[in-house]
């Protein structure tokens, strides 16, 4: 539940910071849309999208996605406002995962972080960890024409630990979501269908509060984006 509304390439890591309130805040020319590529995040492969502010940076081999407090960056609004670090993708099958190294605090209510598959701003998929003030959840949502639907939710995800691995695969219109505590043994969380053709894929982080000034900040650290 978000907002109470039910890679390996060996590379030199170069720090970058991109910040903008624009709908797309890429400082580099994105790669041509194709199959997803494993990456340690720096370079022209990745776009940083910050519809309502936020930053992303690479340091010590980790991607840091920063969602500022005091305003909402809701992933499940009719228009996607989450802070996103994504690469272009075509109409292809994929099997990708991320390793989330930053701890999620249950009392930081209405925050979320995980994987996102985007067709456009009103049509996308999320598979993420979330908080409600007392517990940590694991859920998958589809947003179609701006309307969100829950396809899976474990509202009290007892297997949560740091780090945690999230994985999402696509075969045609069929998706399978998995999680892992070690990156080797995977547990299937959900399977569902979605016919929209993806254009972007990657990570996101978000926050929400009915009183936007009270929305808490989120810092998400990802060790890698991997192709399985």
N, C-alpha and C positions, 0 to 999 in steps of 0.2 A: 504494500500500500504506500503510495506516495502522496503526501499532503493530506492524509486522512481521507483519501478518495480512492474508497473501494471502487611476442614474437622473439627461429632465433636467427638473426644476422649478426655476424661479428663486426662491429663498427665502432669508430671513435664517437663517443657521445659528445655532441656540441650543444651547449646550453642555448635555449631560445626562450623568449617571452613574447607572447602576443596578447594584446588586450584591446578590446573594442566593444562598443555597445551596438555595433552594426549587426545585421542578421548573419553575415558571414565575415569573419575577421581573419582570413588567411593572408599571411604576409609573403607567401610563396605561390608559385604556379603549381597547381595540383597535377599529379600524374594522370595519365589517361585512364579512363575507367576500364577495369579488367578484373582478373581474379585478385583476391586480397593477397597482400604480401606481408610476410613476417617482418617485424621491425622493432628496433629499440627506440624509435620515435623521432629523432631529429631529421631534418631535411624536408625536401619538397613533396614527399609522399603525403604528408599530413596537413589537414586543415583544422584550424581552431575556430569554432563557431560559438559566438557569445551573443545571443539575441538581447540579453538583458544585463550584460557585463560579466566579467570574470576573466581569468587568465589561465595559461598553461605554460609550464616550463619543464626543462629536462635537467636533472642534476644527479650526480652519483649513480648513473644508470637507471634512474627512475623518471617516469613522467609524473608530474604533479599537476592535477587539475584543481583549480582554486575557485570555489564558489563564494562570493562575498556575502556576508550577512547583511541584514537590514533591508533586503529586497528579495522578491521571489524569483526563482529560476526553475519553475515547475516543468517537469518532463511530461506531464499528462494534461496540460491545458489543450484547448483546441488548436493552439499554435505552440510548437515546441520551444520552450525558453531555457532548457538545460544548457550547461556549458558542455560542449562536445569537442572531442579530438577524434577526427574521422578521416578515412581515406576513400577515394572514389572506387566504386565497384560496378561491374556490369551484371547482366542477367546470367549469373553463373552459380553453381553449387559451391558451398564452402563449409569449412569446419574450423572455427577459430576459438581462441581462448585468451584470457588475461589472468594475471596473478595480481591480486589486490593486496598490497603490503601494509596499507594504513588501517588502523583500527577504526571501527564504526562504534559510536557510543549510543546506546539505546536511548538515553535521556535527551540527546540532541534530536528532538522530535521532528518528524516530517522531512528527513533527509534521505537521499538515495544515491547509489552509485553502481555502475555496472556496464553492460554492453547495450549498444543501440544499433539497429538496422533501419536506415532512413530511406524512404521512397521520396517524400517531400515533407514540408513542414507540418502537414496535417495527416500524413500517413507514415507510420513508423512502428517499430517493435522495440520494447525494452525488456531486458532480463537483468534483474538487479537486486541488491540488498537494500533494505530500507529500515526506517525506524518510526516508532509511533509514540515515543516518550517513555515506554516501559519495556519494550522488547525489540528484537531485531527480526526482520522478516526477509523472506526470499520470495520473489514474485516475477511473473512474466505478464506483460500487457501488450495488447495490440491497439493502435490508434488508427481509426479508419474515418477519413473525412472529418477529423477533429474530434470524433467520439471514441473515448477509451473503453476497452473491455478487458476484464481480468481473465486470463486463460489459465493461470496457476497462482496460488498464494499459500505460503506457509507462514502464518502470522507470528509464530513463535519458533524461529529457526534454531533449534537446539544444537545443531552441528556447526553453528558459526564459530570460527576461530580466525586468528590472524597469523599467517596470511590465509586467504581463501582464493580458490580458482573458480572462475566462471567460464562456461563453454557454450557455444551456440553453433549448430550445424543447420544447413539448408540443402535440401534435395528437391528441386522444383518448388512447389508451393508448400512442401512439408518442412517443418522446423522441429528440432529437438534441443532442449535446454538441459545442461548438466551442471553439476558442481563437484568440487573435489577439495579435500583438505591437504592433499600432498601432490597434486598434479599428475598422479599416476593412475589412481583408481577413481573412476568417475561414477557418479550416481545420477541417473536420469531423474530430472525434476518434472519435466513436462514435455508433451508433444502437441503440436497444433498446426494449423494451416493458415497461410496468408498469401493471397494471390498478387499483391502489389510487387512490382519489380524494384529491387533495392538500387539505390544510387550512391549511398554512403554507408560505411560501416566502421565501428570503432567503439570508443568508450565515452561515458558521460557521467556527470555528477549534477545533483540538483538539490534544491531546498524549497520549502513552502511553509507559509504560516498565514492563517486568515487575516492577521494583522501584519502586513509585509515588513514593517519596521522591526518586528520580533523574529524574523527568519534568521536561523543560525548559520554561520559559515560552514563550509565543507571543504576539506582538503583530502583529495583522493590520490594515493601513490600507487602507481602500476609498474611492476618490474619488467614486464614484456607483453607484447602482443604476438601470439604464436599461431602457426598453421599446423593443424594436426592431420 
